[in-house]
Structures are given as structure tokens and as C-alpha cells.
Amino acid sequence: MIVSRIPWDRSLLKRAGIVASGGIAFALVLAFLNQWQDRLGQNEARVQDEIGRTEALLDQAPAWREALAGLEATPITQEASIAAANDSLAAARLQTHVVDIIRKAGGDLRSVQSLPVDREGDRALLGLEVDFTVDSKGLVNVLESLETSLPILLLSKSSIRGVPRFGQTGDTHPVDIHVQTQIQAFLEEPS
């Protein structure tokens, strides 16, 4: 071999090999850095987009506050809650409203009990516990009236069960529906 006869050729080849492998490693590192820089640029663009959207939403906040203030002054929002001089009068108004709805639907009221006012922050909920029986058509009417009435009413902890009617012949609806539920309404606190 000709290469083995030259004394400095092996070290030269070793140096060339190191330089070559170092060049490949350097090229790989450069490729990785370029890819990483591209990803950083994409992430930075996404962050800038999010910042732009957030700033646009913040710019709209005063208009939303004005719209909300306008809604608070409209009669419908004033009718959405119950206003009275004290909690007892508000409970009586709510009870009268709910009893009228049940009786108009042909329901037989068993009991109505006022619940304590539930205050959370600037909101107050006035509640009733109602127990009544009604036929199926009447139940549909009661639920529809409760859902669409003003003040806004919230139903919770409802129990609806069928109770058979015994001893009545020729009845087209042999089952009464027994309903127990809690009904709540927003209480407008006196200023």
C-alpha cells in the first residue's frame, strides 16, 4: 500500500476523519437549530395572534359594560326578579304567583312552604317548596307556565310520580301526577 509508506498519512487521515465527522455533526446541529428556530417563530406568531385577539376583546369591554347597564335599566330585567320591601313580602308574592299557575292548570295544591333566602355575593334567591297533584295535561301547562313566566323561576329537587286513581269509573286519565319541587326566584334587594 502506498498510504502506509508515508509516515504522516495515518494522522492526516485521522484528522480528516475527525474533521469530516465533525462537519457532519456541525451540519446536523445547524439543521436542528434551524428547525428549532422555525418552531419558535411559529409559536411566537401564535402568541402574537392570541395577544391581538385578547386586546381586541379588551377593547370591546367598555361597550359590553354599557350594553349591560342598558339591560339593567329595561323593564324586562326589572320584572325578572321579585322586588319587595322585605323577604316576607317577596315570599308572599312568589307564593301567590306559583299558586295561581298551579290552580289555573287544574292542580290540587297540597302544601306550599317558604324556604330561607339564599344569599351569595350580590345575588339572593327566594325559594318555595311546593307539593301538588295534577293530571298529565295540567303538568304540561304548569311546567310551561313556570318556564315562561316573569319573574324567572328556577326548579330544583323535583320529584314527579304517577298516583293511580281508585274507585273512579269512566275516567280517561286513571293516574294523577304527584309533584314535589323547589321553586326559586331572584330577589331584588331594596336599595
Sequence and secondary structure as in RCSB ss.txt:
>XXXX:A:sequence
MIVSRIPWDRSLLKRAGIVASGGIAFALVLAFLNQWQDRLGQNEARVQDEIGRTEALLDQAPAWREALAGLEATP
ITQEASIAAANDSLAAARLQTHVVDIIRKAGGDLRSVQSLPVDREGDRALLGLEVDFTVDSKGLVNVLESLETSL
PILLLSKSSIRGVPRFGQTGDTHPVDIHVQTQIQAFLEEPS
>XXXX:A:secstr
  GGGSTTHHHHHHHHHHHHHHHHHHHHHHHHHHHHHHHHHHHHHHHHHHHHHHHHHHHHHHHHHHHHHHHHHSH
HHHHTSEE SSHHHHHHHHHHHHHHHHHHTT EEEEEEEEEEEEETTEEEEEEEEEEEE HHHHHHHHHHHHH S
S EEEEEEEEEEEE  S TT S  EEEEEEEEEEEEEE   
